[in-house]
Amino acid sequence: ILAPVCNYAKGKWVVDDRRPLYSGFGCKQWLAPMWACSLMQRQDFAFEKLRWQPKGCEMEEFEGPKFLKRMQDKTLAFVGDSLGRQQFQSLMCMITDGKDRSDVLDVGNEYGLVLPPGSIRPNGWAYRFLSTNTTVLYYWSSGLCELEPLDVKDPQTEYAMHLDRPPSFLRQFLHKIDVLVLNTGHHWNRGKLRANRWVMYVPKHPHLKAFNRSISPRHFVNGDWNTGGSCNNTKPMSIGKEVLQEGSSDHAAVSAVRWTGVKLLDITALSQVRDEGHISRICITSSPGVQDCLHWCLPGVPDTWNEILFAQI
């Protein structure tokens, strides 16, 4: 008899004094300072002590060595926007317990992830854990489609967005990827996964486990990011702690993966009740009156996304 499939998106947040999974004062090898709220002016860290408990089933506890063993000789890739980058950095911190590791090799060159001339950062990063030959990488693609410069000779050129083509990175390296996590949504469009038909590539790679991560909620109140919107709450679970709905709140993501080989990594509703977990006004690069109610403090909510991902692979 097959065991019932766990709906990891349904459950509640509970206080767990064993959290966080890594220190926000550490993980400097992997974590961008602009997302490490412990290094900024934030004073209340109760948000770091919450753990997601699915209803009616247990979620396997994340352990770095267990993850590496499960992913031995395999590659996990995050492809998406800055929230995908947050999930990538979160996972690197979780695997390493937030500690520096000398046995992790930068293999960005193998995936063309090098610093372009005049840029402040590469289009992504790739690291290999030598003990298990496990590679974890991130590639920046806010729209999950191919971008083509209109004038290759002009550094300031505009780009054509080819909605019928997945990013060239995916077409070039998909055969090397075993677990793929995609996200898009906040930049300009919600129906992208089906619009660019990248799922047609999945059947060609039967070894591939592909996930579309549902949209991460924003919590701007009384405005947007550029019109004075704010998210000043720092008290956990003040707008709720439980998710009882069966289906995802991200209907576009559900529609996108239906009848495909792609699974849904559903994090929307459980993240919706965590408005206190955003960077808010403490961002080291923020301008007066501008708050970040989109990105999350790390350690924080994206760690739970990775716990659910680990349980699903």
NUDRENBA-122945 format. One line per 2 residues: number of its first residue (from 1); their letters; for each residue x, y, z of N, C-alpha, C. Coordinates in steps of 0.1 Angstrom, whole numbers. Atoms other than C-alpha are relative to their C-alpha. Example, Ala and Ser with C-alpha at 12.3 -4.5 7.8 and 13.67 -1.06 7.14 Angstrom:
% residues 2
1) as) 9 -12 0 123 -45 78 9 12 0 | -9 -11 0 137 -11 71 -8 11 8 $
% end
This chain:
% residues 313
1) il) 9 -12 0 0 0 0 9 12 0 | -8 -13 1 14 34 -10 -4 9 11 $
3) ap) 3 -10 -11 18 59 18 -6 13 -7 | 6 -13 6 -3 91 12 11 10 -2 $
5) vc) -10 -10 3 17 119 -3 -3 12 10 | 1 -11 -9 24 147 22 -2 13 -7 $
7) ny) 1 -13 5 11 181 14 8 10 9 | -9 -8 -9 40 201 28 -4 14 1 $
9) ak) 4 -14 0 23 234 20 -11 3 11 | 11 -1 -10 -5 227 46 6 -3 14 $
11) gk) -6 2 -14 5 231 83 0 13 8 | -1 -11 -8 16 256 108 14 3 4 $
13) wv) -13 -4 -6 45 276 122 1 -3 15 | -2 2 -14 58 265 156 14 5 4 $
15) vd) -13 -5 -6 85 279 179 9 -12 2 | -10 11 -1 116 257 179 13 6 5 $
17) dr) -12 -7 -5 145 268 201 13 -6 -6 | -12 6 7 169 246 180 3 9 -12 $
19) rp) -2 -9 12 165 272 152 7 12 4 | -1 3 15 180 288 132 10 -11 -3 $
21) ly) -8 11 5 198 261 112 15 5 -2 | -14 -5 1 229 284 109 -1 14 6 $
23) sg) 0 -13 -7 240 317 125 0 11 -11 | 0 -12 9 232 350 108 13 8 1 $
25) fg) -12 -8 -1 265 363 121 11 -7 -7 | -10 7 7 284 336 102 -4 -1 -15 $
27) ck) 4 3 14 280 321 67 5 11 -9 | -4 -11 8 300 350 53 6 -5 -13 $
29) qw) -6 5 12 315 327 27 -11 -1 -11 | 10 2 10 281 323 10 -11 10 0 $
31) la) 12 -9 -1 256 349 23 4 14 -2 | -2 -14 3 254 384 9 -3 8 12 $
33) pm) 2 -8 -12 257 410 37 -14 7 0 | 12 -8 1 226 428 24 -12 -8 4 $
35) wa) 11 9 -4 204 398 34 3 -6 14 | -4 5 -14 222 390 68 -5 11 10 $
37) cs) 6 -11 -9 199 410 91 7 0 13 | -7 0 -13 220 400 121 11 10 0 $
39) lm) -11 -9 2 247 422 107 -4 14 -1 | 6 -13 2 224 452 104 -7 4 14 $
41) qr) 5 -6 -12 203 472 129 -12 -8 6 | 11 7 -6 176 446 135 3 -5 14 $
43) qd) -2 3 -14 171 439 172 -8 -12 4 | 9 11 -4 143 413 173 2 -12 -9 $
45) fa) -3 12 8 153 378 161 -9 -12 3 | 9 11 -2 123 358 172 -5 -7 -13 $
47) fe) 4 5 13 115 353 135 9 -12 -4 | -10 11 4 146 330 133 -4 -13 8 $
49) kl) 2 12 -9 131 305 159 -13 -8 -5 | 12 7 5 101 293 138 4 -11 -9 $
51) rw) -2 12 9 99 259 121 -14 -3 -6 | 12 4 7 73 248 96 -4 -15 3 $
53) qp) 4 14 -3 53 217 107 -12 -3 -9 | 11 4 9 32 201 79 -11 -7 9 $
55) kg) 11 6 -7 -3 189 90 -2 -14 -4 | 3 14 3 -8 152 93 12 -9 -5 $
57) ce) -11 8 4 27 141 83 13 7 5 | -12 -5 -5 63 146 93 9 4 -12 $
59) me) -9 -4 11 88 165 72 15 -4 5 | -13 4 -3 123 150 71 9 11 4 $
61) ef) -9 -11 -5 148 170 91 12 2 -9 | -11 -3 9 174 187 70 13 -1 8 $
63) eg) -14 0 -5 210 178 77 9 1 -12 | -9 -2 11 239 189 55 6 -13 -5 $
65) pk) -6 13 5 257 155 53 -11 -9 -7 | 10 8 6 224 138 45 -4 5 -14 $
67) fl) 2 -6 13 217 162 17 11 -3 -10 | -11 3 9 251 157 2 0 -14 -4 $
69) kr) 0 15 3 248 119 4 -11 -2 -10 | 11 2 10 214 121 -14 3 6 -13 $
71) mq) -3 -7 12 228 144 -40 14 -4 -5 | -13 5 4 261 124 -45 1 -1 -15 $
73) dk) -3 1 14 275 128 -80 -12 7 -8 | 11 -7 6 245 151 -88 2 15 1 $
75) tl) 0 -15 0 239 188 -96 -14 5 2 | 12 -7 -3 212 210 -82 1 14 -5 $
77) af) -1 -14 5 205 243 -100 -13 8 3 | 11 -10 -1 184 273 -91 1 9 -12 $
79) vg) 0 -9 11 174 294 -121 -12 9 2 | 11 -10 -2 154 326 -115 6 13 4 $
81) ds) -3 -14 -3 155 361 -100 7 0 13 | -8 -2 -12 170 375 -68 -6 -8 11 $
83) lg) 5 9 -10 146 354 -47 5 -14 -2 | -7 13 3 161 323 -64 14 1 6 $
85) rq) -14 -2 -5 195 337 -54 -1 -1 15 | 1 1 -14 183 340 -18 -2 -15 4 $
87) qf) 1 14 -3 172 303 -19 13 -7 -1 | -14 6 2 206 293 -33 9 3 12 $
89) qs) -9 -3 -11 225 312 -6 -4 -7 13 | 6 7 -12 202 298 21 5 -15 0 $
91) lm) -4 15 1 209 262 9 15 -1 3 | -15 1 -3 247 268 9 3 2 15 $
93) cm) -2 -2 -15 245 281 45 -5 -13 7 | 5 12 -7 223 251 55 9 -12 -2 $
95) it) -9 12 2 246 225 40 13 1 8 | -13 -2 -7 277 240 56 -2 4 15 $
97) dg) 3 -5 -13 260 250 89 6 14 2 | -4 -14 -1 271 285 81 15 2 2 $
99) kd) -15 -1 -3 308 277 84 8 0 -13 | -8 0 11 336 283 60 5 -14 -3 $
101) rs) -4 14 4 346 252 40 11 1 -11 | -11 0 9 379 247 23 -1 -11 -11 $
103) dv) 1 11 10 367 215 5 -11 3 -10 | 10 -4 9 342 234 -16 6 8 -12 $
105) ld) -7 -6 11 354 243 -51 -9 8 -9 | 8 -9 9 342 272 -72 2 -6 -14 $
107) vg) 0 6 14 333 256 -106 -8 8 -10 | 8 -9 8 316 286 -121 4 0 -15 $
109) ne) -5 0 14 339 284 -152 -6 -11 -8 | 5 12 7 324 250 -161 -14 4 -6 $
111) yg) 13 -4 5 290 268 -166 0 14 -5 | -1 -13 6 302 300 -181 -4 11 10 $
113) lv) 4 -9 -10 295 318 -148 12 8 4 | -12 -9 -2 323 344 -150 -4 14 0 $
115) lp) 3 -14 -1 324 381 -143 1 7 -14 | -1 -7 13 315 400 -176 7 13 2 $
117) pg) -7 -13 -1 335 431 -183 -10 11 4 | 8 -11 -5 321 461 -165 -11 -4 10 $
119) si) 11 5 -9 298 440 -143 5 0 15 | -4 1 -14 298 440 -105 -1 -14 5 $
121) rp) 1 14 -5 289 403 -102 -3 -9 -13 | 3 9 11 286 373 -125 -14 -3 -1 $
123) ng) 15 3 1 253 359 -138 -4 -12 9 | 4 10 -9 255 332 -112 13 -6 6 $
125) wa) -11 7 -7 277 309 -91 -2 -15 0 | 1 15 0 285 272 -90 11 -5 10 $
127) yr) -9 6 -10 301 253 -61 -1 -15 1 | 0 14 -1 311 217 -58 6 -5 13 $
129) fl) -5 6 -12 314 198 -26 8 -13 -4 | -9 11 6 344 175 -33 -3 -13 7 $
131) st) 2 13 -7 335 149 -6 -10 -9 -7 | 11 8 7 304 138 -26 -2 3 -15 $
133) nt) 2 -4 14 309 154 -60 -14 6 -2 | 13 -7 1 278 175 -54 1 14 -4 $
135) tv) -1 -14 5 273 207 -73 -13 7 3 | 11 -9 -2 250 235 -63 2 13 -7 $
137) ly) -2 -12 8 245 264 -86 -12 9 -1 | 11 -9 2 225 295 -93 3 8 -13 $
139) yw) -1 -8 12 219 313 -126 -11 10 0 | 10 -10 0 202 346 -128 -8 1 -13 $
141) ss) 9 -2 12 172 348 -152 -13 4 5 | 12 -5 -7 144 370 -140 -12 -3 -8 $
143) gl) 12 3 8 121 361 -169 -1 -14 -5 | -1 14 5 131 325 -177 -2 -1 -15 $
145) ce) 1 1 14 134 333 -213 14 5 -5 | -12 -4 6 162 341 -237 0 15 -3 $
147) le) -2 -15 3 175 377 -239 11 1 -11 | -9 -2 11 191 389 -271 3 15 -2 $
149) pl) -3 -14 2 210 422 -274 -4 5 -14 | 4 -6 13 196 445 -301 12 5 -8 $
151) dv) -13 -5 6 231 459 -307 11 -5 8 | -10 6 -7 259 437 -296 12 9 3 $
153) kd) -11 -10 -2 284 466 -299 -3 11 10 | 4 -11 -9 265 489 -276 -2 -5 14 $
155) pq) 2 5 -13 270 483 -239 -13 4 7 | 12 -5 -5 238 502 -232 -12 -4 -8 $
157) te) 11 4 8 217 484 -257 -12 -6 7 | 12 7 -5 181 472 -251 1 -15 -5 $
159) ya) 0 14 3 173 435 -252 -14 -5 -5 | 12 7 4 147 414 -271 -2 -12 9 $
161) mh) 3 11 -8 129 389 -249 -7 -10 -8 | 6 10 8 122 357 -267 -8 -10 9 $
163) ld) 8 7 -9 93 342 -249 -1 -15 -3 | 1 14 5 93 310 -270 13 -8 2 $
165) rp) -13 6 -2 129 302 -259 4 0 14 | -6 -1 -14 142 292 -225 13 6 0 $
167) ps) -14 -6 0 174 308 -213 10 -9 -7 | -11 8 7 204 297 -234 7 -9 10 $
169) fl) -6 8 -10 219 285 -201 -6 -13 2 | 8 13 -2 192 259 -197 2 -9 -12 $
171) rq) -2 8 12 195 247 -233 14 -6 -1 | -14 5 1 232 244 -229 4 -10 11 $
173) fl) -5 8 -11 235 228 -195 -10 -9 6 | 11 8 -6 202 210 -188 4 -14 1 $
175) hk) -4 14 -1 218 176 -195 9 -3 11 | -9 2 -11 242 182 -166 -7 2 13 $
177) id) 7 -4 -12 215 191 -141 -10 -12 4 | 8 11 -5 197 165 -119 -13 5 7 $
179) vl) 11 -7 -7 175 188 -98 -1 14 -4 | 1 -14 5 162 221 -112 -11 7 7 $
181) vl) 11 -8 -7 143 248 -93 -1 13 -7 | 3 -12 8 128 276 -113 -9 9 8 $
183) nt) 10 -10 -5 111 308 -102 0 12 -9 | 2 -13 7 98 339 -118 -13 6 5 $
185) gh) 13 -6 -4 69 363 -113 0 14 4 | 1 -14 -5 78 395 -96 4 10 -10 $
187) hw) -6 -11 9 96 412 -124 -10 5 -10 | 9 -5 10 70 413 -151 -11 -9 -5 $
189) nr) 9 9 6 49 383 -158 -3 -12 9 | 3 12 -8 31 353 -142 -2 -12 -8 $
191) gk) 3 12 8 24 329 -170 12 -5 -8 | -12 2 8 60 325 -181 3 -15 -2 $
193) lr) -4 14 1 65 288 -175 -6 -7 -12 | 6 6 12 40 278 -201 2 8 -12 $
195) an) -1 -9 12 45 308 -224 13 -3 -7 | -12 2 8 81 300 -232 3 -15 -3 $
197) rw) 0 15 4 74 262 -235 13 -7 3 | -13 7 -3 107 253 -218 -3 -14 5 $
199) vm) 3 13 -5 89 223 -203 1 -11 -11 | -2 10 11 92 206 -238 14 -6 1 $
201) yv) -13 6 -1 128 200 -228 1 -11 10 | -1 9 -11 120 180 -197 -1 -15 -4 $
203) pk) 0 14 3 110 147 -214 13 -5 -7 | -13 4 6 144 147 -232 10 -4 11 $
205) hp) -9 2 -10 160 144 -198 -7 -8 12 | 8 7 -10 143 116 -178 6 -1 14 $
207) hl) -6 0 -13 168 118 -150 -3 12 8 | 2 -13 -6 158 154 -143 -12 1 9 $
209) ka) 11 -4 -9 136 164 -113 -1 15 0 | 1 -14 2 123 198 -121 -12 5 9 $
211) fn) 10 -6 -9 104 221 -97 -2 15 -4 | 3 -14 2 86 254 -103 -4 5 14 $
213) rs) 3 -5 -13 87 273 -70 -11 11 -1 | 11 -10 0 55 292 -64 5 14 4 $
215) is) -4 -14 -2 56 330 -60 2 3 15 | -2 -4 -14 71 344 -28 -8 13 2 $
217) pr) 9 -12 -2 46 370 -14 8 12 4 | -5 -13 -4 53 407 -10 -9 4 12 $
219) hf) 8 -5 -12 41 425 22 0 15 1 | 0 -15 0 41 462 12 -14 4 5 $
221) vn) 12 -6 -6 15 482 32 0 15 -3 | 2 -15 3 2 517 22 10 4 -11 $
223) gd) -9 -4 11 22 518 -10 8 -12 -6 | -9 11 5 47 498 -31 15 4 4 $
225) wn) -14 -2 -3 85 497 -30 5 14 -2 | -5 -14 4 89 531 -46 -11 11 3 $
227) tg) 10 -10 -4 58 548 -32 -3 0 15 | 1 -1 -15 64 546 6 -6 -12 6 $
229) gs) 5 13 -6 52 510 11 9 -5 11 | -8 4 -12 63 495 44 -4 -14 5 $
231) cn) 3 12 -7 64 463 64 7 0 13 | -7 -3 -12 73 473 99 -2 -10 11 $
233) nt) 3 10 -11 59 443 119 12 -8 2 | -11 9 -4 86 423 137 -5 -11 9 $
235) kp) 5 10 -9 63 401 158 -4 -12 -8 | 4 12 8 61 365 144 -15 -4 3 $
237) ms) 14 6 -1 26 350 137 -10 10 4 | 10 -10 -4 8 383 143 -12 0 -10 $
239) ig) 11 0 10 -12 378 111 -5 -15 -3 | 4 14 1 -16 340 115 12 -9 0 $
241) ke) -11 9 0 5 309 118 -4 -13 -7 | 5 13 5 -16 281 101 -5 2 -14 $
243) vl) 6 1 14 -24 272 65 -8 -13 -1 | 8 12 1 -53 248 61 -5 -3 -14 $
245) qe) 5 2 14 -61 252 24 7 -12 -6 | -6 12 7 -55 221 2 9 4 -12 $
247) gs) -7 -4 13 -44 239 -30 9 12 2 | -9 -11 -1 -18 265 -37 -7 13 -3 $
249) sd) 5 -13 2 -25 302 -36 5 6 -13 | -5 -4 13 -4 306 -68 -6 -8 -11 $
251) ha) 8 8 10 -29 295 -94 8 0 -13 | -8 -1 12 -6 306 -122 11 -11 0 $
253) av) -10 11 -1 21 282 -110 -6 -14 -1 | 7 13 1 -3 254 -106 -4 -3 -14 $
255) sa) 4 2 14 -16 259 -141 12 -3 -9 | -12 1 9 19 261 -155 6 -14 1 $
257) vr) -6 13 -1 30 227 -142 -10 -12 -3 | 10 11 2 -2 208 -148 3 -7 -13 $
259) wt) -2 8 11 2 179 -172 14 1 -6 | -14 -1 4 40 184 -173 7 -10 9 $
261) gv) -9 8 -9 69 165 -157 5 9 11 | -5 -9 -10 74 195 -134 -8 0 12 $
263) kl) 7 -1 -12 65 195 -98 -1 14 6 | 2 -13 -7 53 224 -77 7 0 13 $
265) ld) -6 -3 -14 74 237 -48 -8 11 5 | 11 -10 -4 45 254 -31 4 7 14 $
267) it) -4 -7 -12 57 280 -6 -8 13 2 | 6 -13 0 33 309 -12 -8 2 13 $
269) al) 9 -2 -11 7 305 16 8 0 13 | -8 0 -12 32 295 43 9 12 2 $
271) sq) -8 -12 -1 53 325 35 -9 12 2 | 9 -11 -1 23 348 34 -3 4 14 $
273) vr) 2 -4 -15 19 347 72 13 3 7 | -13 -3 -6 55 356 77 5 14 -3 $
275) de) -3 -13 4 54 393 71 11 7 8 | -10 -6 -9 78 400 100 14 -5 -5 $
277) gh) -13 5 4 106 381 81 7 7 -10 | -7 -8 11 114 407 55 11 9 5 $
279) is) -11 -8 -3 144 429 54 -5 14 5 | 7 -13 -4 121 460 57 9 12 -1 $
281) ri) -7 -12 1 139 492 65 15 -1 5 | -14 1 -6 172 478 79 10 -3 -11 $
283) ci) -10 3 10 188 472 45 11 10 0 | -12 -9 0 223 485 44 1 9 -12 $
285) ts) -1 -8 12 218 499 9 -13 8 -2 | 13 -6 3 183 513 14 1 15 0 $
287) sp) 2 -15 1 173 549 6 -10 4 11 | 10 -5 -10 153 570 31 -14 -2 -5 $
289) gv) 14 2 4 117 560 30 -3 -12 -9 | 2 12 9 123 529 9 3 -13 9 $
291) qd) -1 12 -7 117 495 25 0 -12 -10 | 0 12 8 124 460 12 -10 -10 6 $
293) cl) 10 9 -5 92 440 18 -2 -12 -10 | -1 11 10 101 415 -10 10 -11 4 $
295) hw) -11 9 -4 134 399 1 -1 -3 15 | 1 6 -14 138 379 33 13 1 7 $
297) cl) -12 1 -8 162 381 62 5 -15 -1 | -6 13 -1 186 351 62 9 0 13 $
299) pg) 9 11 1 185 329 82 -15 4 1 | 14 -4 0 147 329 77 -8 -9 -9 $
301) vp) 10 7 8 118 319 55 5 -9 -11 | -5 8 11 138 307 25 6 -13 4 $
303) dt) -5 13 -5 154 280 47 -11 -10 0 | 11 10 0 120 264 50 -3 -4 -14 $
305) wn) 2 4 14 116 264 12 10 -11 -3 | -10 10 3 148 244 11 -3 -13 8 $
307) ei) 4 12 -7 136 220 38 -11 -8 -8 | 11 6 8 105 213 17 6 -6 -13 $
309) lf) -7 5 12 127 209 -14 7 -13 3 | -8 12 -4 149 184 4 -10 -12 2 $
311) aq) 10 11 -2 118 164 15 -6 -5 -13 | 6 4 13 106 163 -21 9 -7 -9 $
313) i) -10 7 8 138 151 -36 5 -13 7 $
% end
